[in-house]
Amino acid sequence: MTPEELSAAISACLTEAVAAGEISVEVPETVRVDRPKSREHGDWATNIALQLGKKAGMAPRDFAQILATRLASVPGVGAVDIAGPGFLNITLEAGAAGELARTIVEAGSAYGSNEALAGHVVNMEFVSANPTGPLHIGHTRWAALGDAISRVLRASGASVTSEYYINDAGNQMNVFARSVYNRIHGLPVPEGGYPGEYIKELGDAVLAENPELKDLEEAEAIPALRDAAYKAQLADIKSTLADFGVSFDVFFSETTLHERGAVADAVARLREQGHIFDLEGAVWLRTTDFGDDKDRVLIRANGEPTYFAADAAYYLSKKDRGFEEKIYLLGADHHGYVNRLKAIAACAGDDKDKNIEVLIGQLISVNGAKLSKRAGNIIELRDLINWIGADALRYSLARFPADSPIALDPEQLKKNTNDNPVFYVQYAHARSAAAARNAAAKGVTRNDFDAALLTDPTENELLAVLGQFPSVVAGSAEFREPHRIARYLEQVAGAYHSWYAATRITPMGEDEAIAPVHGTRLWLNDAATTVLANGLELLGVSAPERM
């Protein structure tokens, strides 16, 4: 019996009690069940009697007694005890608890998936680095977390489009092109330009495909270099993201907003909403009506749109493409963007507390990291991947809440010891895969399954932890917190290692015959393998079968 099945059983008992006139209360859609702090108190516990007792005009313990009587007759429930003011402690029969192992194995990669966010249509924008240089340490955290959040949202039933906003408009692109031009011609870096060896590499790559550009005058060469160097740098960004295991459904160009008149259209639409005013020749959006610290200029007095105007057009583009929920993942230096982006949503007629969500990630530091030789003044993501490894980097970044600063120790992350969390979890998966191979070699198969044979205390603990996976995934999605998955996987690994040390999947020596308990334990072993693999997949981390 899974926690979800137990929750449904409690709801059914409540409904039956209401129908029988034993209680009078509105039955909630779901009843929460949790693991008791002490295993002596049973397998699962619920405080539903405390929640509903007073609403039903009853003492919580009396309410709990009615529910306990009905729940005790549910198949698979071994015992129901009432504790304190009305807590229900539930112990499952061994067979009902052990049946979970088969459920997990048969579900395979689908186990953990749930429908908690079914019907939600989400646009997830993250990373969105300027296409004027390589990805660096500042982009690393959102690359890992943004991808992991997208994965857990999908696993919880949401329709998610991951999107990268390419800031390819504005003067920065001209400065970028001029930097490449100067490097090609052996000139100093222009004022405010981009240094770094990667600029020379871009110039060499561009000339290799377009040698005629070197002989053009600067005024004629800059537009062509801007396009060619931009494409080459964007290709480098995509390649680095792929090495990090991150992919996007959409790469959205800011330039397209200007080319198709979306910025002017956005201003017109916001004016119709009544939030535009004109002052001293400029066009303003009255964002202070919705919590911003000051009103924002959309069109300057000289007729040029601001970056904020493009932000407004981009938001409306997401709205027009049918994304009811828009999640922005921004860096630690973007706190000031939260209220202005929410104000855009409100000015566009949306609910700023429902239709837009802005997450701010804190900075990370890596002990001993050196500035990139290619970029000159930054620590490149590519270098971090080569140094630490994509798995260790992604797992470590996903292991902490986004709003907490992180200092990573690469030497610790490269250790093959249990105090290295990513190794601890991956080793549990590799160990379970090896155990399955060893069982096959000894002739143990999953032909036999008797859930009632899983009676060792470590088996009960492992089953209980494995049963929590769907609710952990749902909570991770609801709160945009993939660190819940990482911390949960460490619990699974700990429970698995304890069980592995206490029991045997294969017979002891040649004299012991293969018994049903061995095949049944193989089911449990493979259930742990499944949960570990599925959880690591949600974090974008590999699940090795050998280490």
Secondary structure as UniProt FT lines:
FT   HELIX           3..19
FT   TURN            20..21
FT   HELIX           39..41
FT   STRAND          44..46
FT   HELIX           48..52
FT   TURN            53..57
FT   HELIX           60..71
FT   TURN            72..73
FT   TURN            75..76
FT   STRAND          77..83
FT   TURN            84..86
FT   STRAND          87..92
FT   HELIX           94..107
FT   HELIX           108..110
FT   TURN            111..112
FT   TURN            116..119
FT   STRAND          121..125
FT   TURN            131..132
FT   HELIX           137..155
FT   TURN            156..157
FT   STRAND          159..166
FT   HELIX           171..184
FT   TURN            185..186
FT   TURN            191..192
FT   HELIX           197..209
FT   HELIX           211..215
FT   HELIX           218..243
FT   TURN            244..245
FT   STRAND          250..253
FT   HELIX           254..259
FT   TURN            260..261
FT   HELIX           262..272
FT   TURN            273..274
FT   STRAND          276..279
FT   TURN            280..281
FT   STRAND          282..285
FT   HELIX           287..290
FT   STRAND          296..299
FT   TURN            301..302
FT   HELIX           307..320
FT   TURN            321..322
FT   STRAND          325..330
FT   HELIX           332..334
FT   TURN            335..336
FT   HELIX           337..347
FT   TURN            348..349
FT   TURN            352..355
FT   STRAND          356..360
FT   STRAND          364..366
FT   TURN            367..368
FT   TURN            373..375
FT   HELIX           381..388
FT   HELIX           390..398
FT   TURN            402..403
FT   STRAND          406..408
FT   HELIX           410..413
FT   TURN            418..419
FT   HELIX           421..441
FT   TURN            442..443
FT   TURN            446..447
FT   HELIX           451..453
FT   HELIX           457..467
FT   HELIX           469..478
FT   TURN            479..480
FT   HELIX           483..502
FT   TURN            509..511
FT   HELIX           516..538
FT   TURN            539..540
//
